[in-house]
């Protein structure tokens, strides 16, 4: 089978794209990628051997644009749509998997225009606008949060399952602000350091590249011994050494923590579209698998309470809840549908 994976813009979308590409290649299929020159698409896939070809088209987001800029953005999407049609035809593509994000629009619409099967994965608890628009025309719509989804679970890289373990007691904590950092989480880590140090709890902290030097200086003032990073590409190794995470609740990170059996205290990004990070975290909290607090709440007080929670029960429950080989199931579903 020759298939196209499209979408991106942010790391969360692109991690799903990678997981699907790995699954497809492992099953003997050829995969191309169609993304955008904007966002992080090129950073992830410009030289990725998983794809026989990777195309980065000139597109930008449309939803948040106004006036002339919206018209210009739509024109770019239309031109990229025409290019995508040619690319799909040139590679004899049989099906397309969209992982969402503005990067997905040209190839997704091109797929439908050529009457090819379009498969969609929704990564968040709140549907993205593009996915909601395309959903009625898709061959399959997969979501970990949707009870009616034919496939349950979330496509996560194997390494998070391979490094999974049950957390017995709190010896180390990891603060995750993402590649760009999260000031609220960074400030929480600095503010609670004395409490953690007094309890002998080690700190691993990914502060984000933009906030790294400020956080580093603040730790130096405290005389703190912490394992501090701006950003690490080996997140799985860092996560595997921690017993509790304090993290944003972007979908990929949330489900990677689940797959690893790492209980988490989520602090959702308050300006996420549709407040989707809050609803991502709420889904986990409602299943009694983790904790969540808004930035506007008293984060230090709430996190201190979590430090005394039973981690083992949560960790065991997470490992039972997380589903392996979701990406494989998604690709096998494509095989069945096109046959």
N, C-alpha and C positions, 0 to 999 in steps of 0.2 A: 504494500500500500504506500502511496505517496501522499503525504498530508502536509498541511500548512498549520503552523501555530502562530497566532497573532495576538498583539496586545502588549501592554507594558506601561511605561511612563515612570512607575515606581518599582522599588525592589520587591514589594509584595506580589504584584502581578508577575514579575519576571521570575521569581522563584517557582511559581506554579508552572510557568512556561518551561523552565528547566526540568522540573520533575516530570512533566508530560513528555518532553523530548527524550529524556533518559529512558522512560518506559517504552516509548515507541521504538527507539533504536534497539533496545534489548529484545524486542519482539520481532526485529528484522525489518523494520519499516524505514523509509527515507523521509526526512523531515526538513522543510524549509521554514524560515522565520521571516515575518513581515512586521516591522515596527516603525519607529519614528526617529528622526534625528534629534528630536527634543526628548527630555527626560533622560533616563538611565539605560535605555535600550542598547545603545552602542557599547557602553561600558561593560555590560553583561555579555553580549553576544557577538561583538564584532569579529572575534577570532575563535568562536566556540566550535570545536570539531563535531559537536552533536548535530549541527545543521549542515546539510550539503551546500546550502546557500542562505545568506542572511541579507535582507534588504531593509534599509532605513530610509523612509520617505519623509518628505518635508511636510509635516503636519504639526499642529498645536491644538491645545484644548479649545473647545467651542463654548461649553456651558457657561464659563465665567467671563466670557468676552461680551462687550457691548458695542453697539453702533457699527462703525466702519471696521473695527477690529474683528467683530463677529462675522461680518461678510467676508473679510479676508481669510479668516480661519476656515469658513465653509468652502471657499474657493480652493484652498489648499487640500482640504479633504476630498473634494471632487476630483482634482487632478491626481491625487494619490489613489483614488478609487479606480481611475482609468488605468493607471500603472499597475495596480494590483490585479486587475482583470487579465492584463497581458502576462504578468508573472505566473498566475494560476494556470493559464493556458500553456505557457512555455514549459512548465514543469509537470504537466498532466496531473494536477492535484485532484485527488478524489474526495477529500473532506478537509474542513478547516476547524480548528479548535481555537476559540476566542477566550482569552483569560481576562478580558476587560481592560479598562483604561482607554484614554483617547486614542492611543496608538492602534487600537483594534478596529476602529471605524472603517477605514478604507477597505481592508481585506475582508472584513465581515460582510459589508454591503456587496463587495465584488463577488463573494461566494454565493450569496443569495441571488444576485443578478445572473449568475451562470447556472443556477438551479442545482448547486452542489450542496451536500449536507453541511449544515453549520451546527457545531456543538459549542455550548457556552458553559464556562465555569464562573460562578459568582463567589468571590472570596469573602465578602462581608455579609453581616446579618441584615444590612439595609442594601437593597439592590441598587447598583449604579444606574445612572440614567440611560446610558447606552445599552446595557444589558436588559433593562426593563423594556426599552424600545424594541429590541431584537427578539426578546423571549418568545413572543407568539409565533415567530417564523423559524425558530430553531428546531432541529431534529431532537436535541436533548438539552435540558437545562439542569445543571448539577450544582447543588449547594449543600454544604454541611449543616446549614441551619434550617433547611426546608424538609419537613416531614414527608412531603410528596416526592422528594428527589429520588430518582431510581438508584443512585449510588450515594451512600452515606459516607461521611468522613471528609478529609481534606488531604490533598496531595502534598506530602512532606518528603524531603530528601531522606534517603535511607539512613544516613549517618546519625540522625537524631534518634532513630529506633535502635541502631546498633550500639549507641552509647547510653541508652536508657538504663535507669536503675531506680530502685525504691529508696526514697529519702527517709532515713530512720530518725535523725535528729539534726538540729540546726547548728552546723559548724561553719558554714560559709553562705554568703548572700551575694547575689549579682544584681547590679543596677544597670538597666538597659535603656539608653536614651535614643537608640537607633543611630544611623550613620550621621544624621544632622544634629543629634543631641536633643535633650529635653530639659530645659532649665528647671522645671518643677521637680523632676526626678533627681537632677544633679543637686539641687538645693536640699531636697529631702535627705539624700545620702550624707551630705555635709552636716546637716542639722542633727542627724541621728547617730553620727559617728561615735560620740562618747558613750552612748548606750551600748552600741555594738561592741566597742572595744572593751568595755567593762565586763561584757559577757564572753569575751574571747572569741567572738564571731569574726572570721576573716571576710574582707571585702574585695570583690571583683567589680570593677566599675568601667563600663563603656560610656564615656561622657559625651561622645560626639566630637567631631573635628573642630567645629566652630567654638565650642565651649571648653575645650580641653585645657588650654593654658590657664584660664580662670580657675577651673576646678583644681588643677595641679597646684596652683599657688595657695588656694584655700586649704588644701590638705597639708601642704608644707607648714602653714601657720599653725595647724593643729598638731604638728609633729606626727602625722598619721603614717602608718605603713599599710598601703593599699596596693592592689594590682590594678593599675589605671591604664586605660586605652582611650585613644581618640576614636578609633574604629578598628575592629578586627574582622577579617574575612573568615576566620575559623571560629565562628560563633558556637558551633556544636561542641567543641572542646571546652570552651569557657563555661557553657551551660552545664555540661556534664559534671563539672567539678563543684557546682553550686547546689545548695540544699533548698534555697528559696530565691525567687526572682522578684524584682520590682521593675515593672516594664510598662511601656505603652501597650496598647491592645490592637495594633495592626494585625490583620488576620494571619499572615504567615508566621510572625513571631509567636503569636498566641498558640497556634496549632503545633509549632515546633516545640514549644515548652511542654505542651500536652504529650506529644509523642515521646519526649524524653523523660516523662514522669516527674517534671519539676513544678511543684506548686508555685503559684504566682499571685502577687498583689498588683493588680492592674491600675494604672493611672491614665485614663484615656486622653488622647489629644483632643482638647475642647473644640477645635475649629475644623475637625474632620467633616467632610461632606455628609450631610444627613445625620451627623453625630454617630456615624457608624462604629467608631471605636468603642463608644460606650455600650452600644448594643451587642457588639462582638463579646465584650467582657461580661455583659449581663447574661448572655447565653451560657457562659461557663459558670458564673455565680449561681444561676438558677438550677444548674445541675449539681450544685454543692461541690464544685471542683476547684474553686479559687475565691479570691476576694477582689473587691473593686472600690475605689473612692475617686470622686471628682477632684480636680485641682483646687476647687474652691473650698473643699472640706479640710479639716484638720488632719493632714496626712501623717504627721509624726505620731500623733496619738493613736490613729487607726493602725498604723504599721506596728507600733509597739504591742498592740493587742494580738496581732497576727503572729508575732514572734513566739507566743506561748501556745499557739494552736498545735493540734496533732498533725504533723506533716506526713507521717507514715500512711494514715488512712487516706489523705488526699492523694498522695503519690501513687498508692496502689490503685485507687479509683481512676486516676488519669491513665495509667497504663492499660487498664481494662477498657477504658472508653476510646482511646486512640486506636485507629484502624490502620493496619499496614497495607501496603500495596494498593492504595486508592488510585494512584496514577495508572498502574497496570490495569485495574478494572475499567478505568475511563477509556483507555486505548482499546481494550478488548470490546468495550461497548461500541466504539466506532467501527471496529472490524465487523461486528455482528450487524450493525445497521446498514453498512454499505454492501454487505453480501445479500 
